[in-house]
Amino acid sequence: MRSGPTAAPAPSRRTVLAAAGLGLGLQFIGANAFAAGTRNRFVLIICRGAADGLSVTPPIGDANYVPLRGDLAITGDALRLDGDFGLHPQLSAIHRMAQTGQARIAPAVAMPDRIRSHFEAQDKLENGAGHDAAVGWMNRALASLAKGDKAEGLSVGPVAPLVLRGPVPTASWSPGRVVETEARLPTLIQDLYKDDPVLSVAFGTGLQTEAAVQAAMSRLASPDPEMQTAADASAVESAMARGVSARDSARLARSMSGSDRKAARTLGQTIAGLMLQDAGADMVAISLDGFDTHANQAGQLATRLTYLDALVDGLHSGLGQTWADTAVLVVTEFGRTARTNGTAGTDHGTASTALLLGGGLKRGGIIGDWPTLQENKLYENRDLAPTLDLRSLFKGVLADHMGVDRRALDTTVFPDSANAPPLQNLV
């Protein structure tokens, strides 16, 4: 199990239970969440379980693709990007973005370590270094920003991810199961914990986070800016008093399981609303599960990609003009085998696809090189071979979009990584 944040002790079980009773589906990482940050925003979406890049961005122009994949090959239904690549048919919103230069693909990426264990690979992906395992690279990036540009982060998902853990205070929100409570309960709990240096801060921050969520959700129903301001104020007061409603939180929780495309889009819009608030987070990490497709891959992956597409669509629409100042990276810990297995699925592999999205992308073709699926080009005769170090992609976005210093990237954010230079001309 991953260790908790270094900034403060973890809340006790009684705090978690008290928060659950209020509908506070959040995980406290540090104080002062949502501090003022930079104008640009960066969203990292981690698809846990090893998403199959050969299905996310099918290489329709590679003559070896169909013979290797058989019934799992996506050809005629692929949403074409060009003569060489397409997108999975469930990624229709992302395809629309690609057609207007707002989405690019990196079809053969991997971290430098060749690991096929989910837990180890995810730790490497999020830690970005071979040591200091309790701190994630996004947290180190936040710490590396100049004081005047410092931004703080927000994670969305059932567990606060390693990538944002560390000494810089961040917030974590998980849409969860809640029940309506008496209006006076938050006040009673705050009074109970007022003398506890950890619990009082944690609970107060939790209320503020849920208030921000309620305000963001209220904005979705009020397109008029003046009405949005009034709705925000009302929502904050209401949420501080009782937490997000059971109905709204349950709806967003369903979206986290991918069972409701409309709710997934609403979740994306809600996250966008959190980012748009005056003191909203500028770096966000979102965790999605369910991409380990050893059996019956076609249907299982289609469900998860439908959810991913709706979430990104919600971010895009929710951010409005701010989408032009936002970069979104979709990544996974490793890829899957080039050949199918005996249960209509694929097994743990090496290289996979990363997606880069945003309103300010530089136009261009694929990011990195395509190694082809020729048998003599497969890694260990089984996997798509990586041609691009994921750290170079991360560093390119952090340098050009978020203003992180090159030296800090090479030595602090991703220690000893000068051999993986930042990619240029992405954003």
N, C-alpha and C positions, 0 to 999 in steps of 0.2 A: 504493500500500500504506500502511496506517495505521501511524503511528509507534508505538513501544513505550512502556512506562510511563516516567514521568519520575523515578520514585523510585530506579531502579537500572539499570545497563547490562543489556542482554539477555544471557542465557546463550549461550555459544558452541555451535557445532555439536557439539563433542565431549560437552558436557553433555547436549544433547538426545539424542544417540545412547546415551549411558550410561544415561540415564533410560529410554529406550525399551527397552533390554535388560533393565531391571528390571521393566518393566510399569508405569512411572510415566507414565500418560497425562495429564500435567498441564502447565500452563504457569505458570512462576513470575512473579509480578508484584511481590511485595514480601515483606518479612519479617513475622513476627508475625501470620501468618494465624490466623483464628479467635479473635481477642481478644474479651473479654467485651463484650456489647452490651446493647441495650435489650430489654425484655420482648417488645415487639411485633416482628413479622417482616413483611418486604415482599419479594415475589417479582415480578420483571418477566420476562415471556416475550415475546421478540421473534420474530415470524413473518416471516422474511426472504423477500423476493421479491414482496411486495405481495399479501397475502391478500385475496380477494374478499369484501368485507363483505356484498354482496348475496346471497351464498350462505351465509356464516357465520351471519348473522341475516336470513334472507329476509323482506322487508317484505310479508307475505302480504295485508295489508289495503290495499295501494296498487294501485289499478286499472291503473296503468301498468306494473307489474312484469312480468306475463306477456307483454304485447305487446313489451316491450323485450328480454326475455331468451329468449323462445321455449322451445326444448328444455332450456335451462339453468336455467329457472325452477324453483324448489323450492317446491311448494305443498302437495299432498296428503300428501307424506311429511314435511313440516316438523314439528318438535316444537314445538307451539304454546306461546307465552308468554302471549299474549292475542289479541285480534282483529286486531291490527296487525302483530305480529312473531312469528317462530318461530326455532328453531335448526336448523342442518343436522342431518339424521337421524343422522349419526355422532357427534353431541355428546350422547349419552344421559346420561352422568354429570353433565355440566354442566347439562343440563336438570333432572335431579333436584335439583341444588343450587338452581337458579332457583325451583323449586316450593316450596322451604322458605326463600326469601329470602336465599340465599347466593350468588346470581349476578345481576348486572344488566348491561345492554348500553348502550353509547353508540354509536348506529348511524351517526353522520355526523361523524367526527372527522378532523382532519388537523393537521399542523404548519403554522405560518404561511407558510412558503415553498412556493410552487406549483412543485414539482420532480417530474419524471417519470423521473429517472435513479436507479436503485437505489442506486448508491454515494453520490451526493450526498445523497439523501434519508435513507439510513440514518445517514450522518454527522450530519445535522441532527437526526434523531430522538434520537441517542445523545449528541451534544455539547450540544444544547439552547441553543446560542449561536452567533453568527456569527463568533466569534473563539476563541482558546485551544483550537484544534482538537484538541490532544493529550489533553485532559482531558474526561471524561464527566460528565454531570450527577449520576449516582448517586454518583460519587466526590466531587464537590463537596458533595453532600448529607451524606455521611459526615463531611466536614471541617467542616461547619456545625453539627453537633450539639454540644451542651454537653459538656465533658470527661467529666462524670459519666455521660452517656448515650451516649458514643461507641460505635458499632458498626462492625465491619469487614465486608467483603463477600466473596462467593464467586460466580464465574461458572462455568457449566457449558456446554460446547460445544466444538467443534473449535478455535476461536480465541477468545482472551480478548477480549471485546467492548469497543469504545470507551467505552460507557456507564459502565464501572467503572474505566477507566484513569485514573491521576492520582497525585498525591503520597501519598494515603492508602493504606497497604499493604493489598492484598487477595490472595485466592488464586484459582486457576483450575484446574478439573478437567475433563478430557476423557476419557470412557470410550474406550479405544482398543485396538488390537491389541497383545497382549503374549505373551511366552513365559515359561515357568517358568525360573528361574535357580538357580544355586547359592546356598545360604544365606549363604555368606561374601562374596558379591559386593558387597552394600551397604557392608559394613565396609571392603572393599578400596578402593572408590571414595571413601568418606568420608576414608580415610587419604590417598588420592592428592590430594584437593582441600583438605586441612585448612588449608593456608597461603594459599589463594586467598580473598580477602575476599568475592567475588561467588559463586563456584561452591560454596564450602562452605556458605554460608547457603542458596543456592538448592536444593542437593541435600538438605540437612537438612529444609528446609521441605517439599520434595517428599515425602520419606518420611513426615513427619507428616500431610500431606494424605491420602496413600494409606492410612495407618493409620486415619485417621478414616473413610475410605470403607469399609474392611474392617469396622470396628466397626459402622458404620451398616447394612451388609448383614447382619452377624451378628444384629443386633436383629430382623430380619425373621423369622428362624427361631425366636426365643425370646420368646414373649409374656409370660412371667413376668418381672417387673421385676428380681428377684434374679438370675435366670438371665441377663438382659440385661446386668447389671453385670459378671458373670463373663465373659460372652461378649465384652463390650467390651474388657476387660483382656486377654483371650487374643488377640483379633483385633488389637489395637494391637501387642502383642509380635510376633505372627506377621507382620503387614504391615510393621513396621519392619525385620524380618529379610529378607523376600523380595518384598514388593510384593503387590498384589492378584492373585489367581489368573488364569491365562489364560482359564479357563472363565467365571468371573464377569465379567471385563472384556469378553470377546468378546460375552457375552450383553447387557451394557449398551450396547456399541458397536452391536449390531444394532438396539437400540431407537432409537438416534439417527437411523437411516435410516428408521424407521417401519415396518419389516418384521415386527415382533413386538409385538402389543398387550400380551401378558403381560410381556414385557421392558420395554416402555415404562412400564407401571404399576410394575414393580420399580424402574426408574430414578427415578420420582417418589418412591417410598418411601425409596430410598437418599438422595436429596437431603433429604427430610424428616428422616432420621436424622442427617445432618450438621448440620442446623439445630437439632436437639434436644439435641445434646451440650452439656455445661456451658459450653464456650467456643465454641459453634457460631456460624456467621455469621447475622446478622440481616437483611442485605440480600443478595438473590441475583438474578443475571441469568442467564437461560437462553436460548440461541439455537437456533432451529429453522430449517432451510432447506427449500426445495422448494415455495414458494408462488407461483412465477411461472408462471401457467397460461395461456400463450398458445395452447396446443392441447390438445384432449382434456381439458378442465378437469374434467369431472364425476368421472372416475375418479381422476385425480391428486389433486384436492383432497380427495376422500373419504378417500384413503389418509393424507394429512397430518393431516386433522382427526381421524381415528381415533386417530392417535398422540398428538395434542395432548390429546384427551379422556382417553386412558389415563394420560398423564403427570399431568394435573391430578387425576385420580381417585387416583393413587398419592400425590400430595402430600397430598390431603385425608385419606386413610386413614392415611398414615404419621405425620401431625402429631397425630392424635388430638385431645385437648382443646385443644392449642395452635392448632388451626385457628381457634378463636374469636379468637385474637390475631394472625391472619395476614391480610394483604391481598395478593391476586394480581391483577396487571394483564397482560392479553394484548393486544399492540399489533402494528402493522405499519407499514412506512414510508409507504405510500400505498395507495389503493384501486385499483379496476379500472374499465374503461369500463362504462357502463350498458348499452350494446348489445354483443351478441356479435360476434365476428369470423368470418372464413370458415373457420376451422380448429377449430370447436367449442370456442373459448376466448374469452378477453377480453384486452384490452391495458391498458397502464399508465393509471391514472386519477388521481383526487384523493382524495376522502373514502373512508374505510372504517369498519369497526367496531372498537371496543375492548370487551373483556370485563373486568368487575371482579368478583372472587370473594373470598369469605372468610366466616368464621363470625360476624363482628361487623358486617356491613353494615347500614346503615339501610335500611329498606324504602322502596321508591319505584318509579316507573315507569322509562321510559327516561331515560338521562342525556343532557341536551341536547335540542335540537329536531329534528324530522324535516322536511327541506326538501321532500319529495315528489319523485316521479320525473316530474312533469309536464315536458313538453319545454321549456317556457319557464323552468323552474326548474333545469335541468341546467347545471352549470358548463361554459362554453365549448361548450354544446350537445352534450356527450358524457359528462360525469362526474356522479356524485352530488356535490352541492355540500356543502362542510363547514359545519356550524353551531356547532362547538365546537373551540376550540384545545386540542390534546392537552396543552399545558403546563398548562392549568388543571386537567386531570384529574390529571396527575402531582403538581402542587402541592397539590391537595386531599388526596391520600393522604399525601404527605410531611408536610403541616402537621398534620392531625388524627390520623393514625395513628402517624407516626414522630417527631412533635414538633419538626420543623424550623421555625425562626423565620420569620415572614412576610417580614420585611425581607431576611433571607438568601435566601429563595426568589426575591424580586423582583430582587435585585441581584447575588447571587453564584451561586446554583445555576442559575438561568436569568437571566442578565444582561439588564438593560433590558426586563423583562417585566411591569412593573406593569400594563400594559394587558391582561394575561391573569390575572385574579385567581383564587385557588384556589377550586375548587368546595367547597361546604360540605355537611354532612349526608350524606356518603357512608359514613363508617365511624365 
